[in-house]
Amino acid sequence: MRVQATVNKVVRGVLYLSGATAGARTDLRLEDLEAGATPASRWVRVRGKLLWDAAVTFGQRGPPDTYVPMVSPQWRPGQPVSLYVRVYEHQKADATAPELEGMLALGGLPGVVRTRFEQHGPAPMARYELLALGDQPQRSVEIGWQMMLCSIALLALTGLIWAVLFIRAQSVLRPPAAPTNWLASHPNSMRTP
């Protein structure tokens, strides 16, 4: 239970910080990224060519995500790739636009996906980025806050349950009060007229 609570806190924090520290939206030039430049912001708009023939689809639960390499016009086959785009099933129509917007993910490709690209190409550069298509900083902050509020409500509910259990345990452990003789304590109540 503690591990789950810790993971929940980490996820909330990462989501909140991811949105809160993303910075202003900037235009990302793939040529600069391929040359090793660091993006000015994690919230970006980028133009390039999506290599749908090299896409890898992967998912453990629910509809799988598709990871598509995105390259500049100067990129040539055999060269490593600096940007991959994560596309959810419902976003595939949006991923055909010449310009994409989203947030650069804090983590990289899932291990299975990265290995597939390394083995079958196009391989990622030593320092590559993953664009989470359609993600916006405000949404990450909102989700972080929502998760935090749910955690506070769950914590309050847990505290209430523990309080009820504690009170019940105290009443069970307390010795019963000695029986009292009501007539003996109220001698005038049984007077006859």
C-alpha positions in Angstrom: 0.0 0.0 0.0 2.9 2.4 0.8 4.5 1.7 -2.5 1.3 2.5 -4.3 0.9 5.8 -2.3 4.5 6.7 -3.1 4.0 6.0 -6.8 0.8 8.1 -6.8 2.6 11.0 -5.2 5.4 10.8 -7.8 3.0 10.7 -10.7 1.1 13.7 -9.3 4.3 15.6 -8.8 5.7 14.7 -12.3 2.4 15.7 -14.0 2.1 19.0 -12.1 5.8 19.9 -12.6 5.7 18.8 -16.2 3.0 21.3 -17.0 4.2 24.0 -14.6 7.8 24.1 -15.9 7.1 23.5 -19.6 7.6 27.1 -20.6 6.0 29.1 -23.4 5.3 27.3 -26.6 8.2 27.6 -29.0 8.8 26.6 -32.6 11.2 23.7 -32.7 13.4 23.3 -35.7 14.2 19.7 -36.4 17.5 20.7 -38.1 18.6 22.3 -34.8 17.6 19.2 -32.8 19.4 16.9 -35.2 22.5 19.0 -34.8 22.3 18.4 -31.0 20.6 21.7 -29.9 18.6 21.7 -26.7 14.9 22.8 -27.1 14.2 26.2 -25.5 10.9 24.9 -24.1 9.2 21.5 -23.7 5.9 22.9 -25.2 6.7 22.9 -28.9 5.3 23.3 -32.4 7.3 21.4 -35.0 7.3 20.8 -38.8 8.8 17.7 -40.4 8.2 14.5 -42.2 6.6 11.6 -40.3 8.1 8.2 -41.2 4.9 6.2 -41.0 6.5 3.2 -42.6 8.9 2.9 -39.7 6.3 3.4 -37.0 6.2 1.1 -34.0 2.9 0.3 -32.3 3.0 -0.7 -28.6 0.6 -0.9 -25.7 0.1 -3.0 -22.6 -3.5 -2.0 -21.8 -6.2 -0.5 -24.0 -5.6 0.7 -27.5 -1.9 0.7 -28.4 0.2 3.9 -28.9 2.0 4.5 -32.2 5.6 5.9 -32.1 6.6 7.6 -35.3 10.0 9.0 -36.2 9.8 12.7 -37.4 12.7 14.0 -39.5 13.8 17.2 -41.2 14.1 17.5 -45.0 17.9 17.2 -44.6 17.7 13.8 -42.9 18.8 10.8 -44.9 18.1 7.1 -44.4 20.7 5.5 -42.1 21.0 8.6 -40.0 19.8 8.6 -36.3 16.6 10.3 -35.5 16.3 13.2 -33.0 12.5 13.2 -32.5 9.8 10.6 -32.2 6.1 11.4 -31.9 3.7 9.4 -29.7 0.3 9.2 -31.4 -2.8 7.8 -29.6 -5.3 5.9 -31.7 -7.8 8.7 -31.8 -5.1 11.2 -32.9 -4.0 9.5 -36.1 -6.1 11.9 -38.3 -4.4 14.9 -36.5 -1.0 13.4 -37.1 -1.2 14.0 -40.8 -0.9 17.8 -40.5 2.3 19.4 -41.6 2.8 21.0 -38.2 2.4 19.2 -34.9 2.1 20.6 -31.4 2.6 18.9 -28.1 5.0 18.6 -25.2 8.4 17.0 -25.1 8.0 14.1 -22.7 10.2 14.0 -19.5 11.0 10.3 -20.2 11.9 8.7 -23.5 10.5 5.9 -25.6 9.3 2.8 -23.8 12.1 0.3 -23.6 10.5 -2.2 -26.0 9.9 0.5 -28.5 13.4 2.0 -28.2 14.9 -1.5 -28.7 12.8 -2.1 -31.8 14.0 1.2 -33.3 17.6 0.4 -32.4 17.4 -3.0 -34.0 15.3 -2.2 -37.1 15.8 1.6 -37.5 15.7 4.4 -37.7 17.7 4.4 -34.5 17.5 7.3 -32.0 20.3 9.7 -31.5 22.2 9.5 -28.2 20.0 12.5 -27.1 16.6 12.3 -28.7 13.2 13.7 -27.7 9.7 12.3 -27.6 6.8 14.5 -28.6 3.5 13.7 -26.8 1.2 14.9 -29.6 -1.5 17.3 -28.4 -0.3 17.5 -24.8 -0.4 21.0 -23.3 1.1 22.3 -20.1 -2.3 23.5 -18.7 -3.7 20.0 -19.1 -0.8 18.4 -17.2 -1.2 20.9 -14.3 -5.0 20.2 -14.2 -4.5 16.5 -14.1 -1.9 16.9 -11.4 -4.3 19.0 -9.3 -7.2 16.6 -9.9 -5.0 13.7 -8.8 -3.9 15.7 -5.7 -7.5 16.5 -4.8 -8.5 12.8 -5.2 -5.6 11.8 -3.0 -6.6 14.3 -0.3 -10.2 13.0 -0.4 -9.0 9.4 -0.1 -6.7 10.4 2.7 -9.6 12.1 4.6 -11.8 9.0 4.0 -9.0 6.7 5.3 -8.6 8.9 8.4 -12.4 8.8 9.0 -12.4 5.0 8.7 -9.4 4.7 11.1 -11.2 7.1 13.6 -14.3 5.0 13.6 -12.3 1.8 14.0 -10.4 3.3 16.9 -13.6 4.5 18.7 -15.1 1.0 18.3 -12.0 -0.7 19.5 -12.0 1.6 22.6 -15.6 0.8 23.4 -14.9 -3.0 23.1 -11.8 -2.8 25.3 -13.4 -0.6 28.0 -14.7 -2.8 30.9 -18.5 -2.6 31.2 -19.8 -0.3 33.8 -21.0 -2.0 37.1 -24.7 -2.6 37.1 -26.5 -0.2 39.2 -29.6 -0.8 41.3 -31.9 1.8 40.2 -34.3 1.3 43.0 -31.5 1.6 45.6 -30.3 4.9 44.1 -33.9 6.3 43.9 -35.6 5.3 47.2 -38.5 7.8 46.9 -39.6 6.5 43.5 -41.4 3.5 44.8 -43.4 5.2 47.5 -47.0 4.2 47.9 -49.6 6.9 48.6 
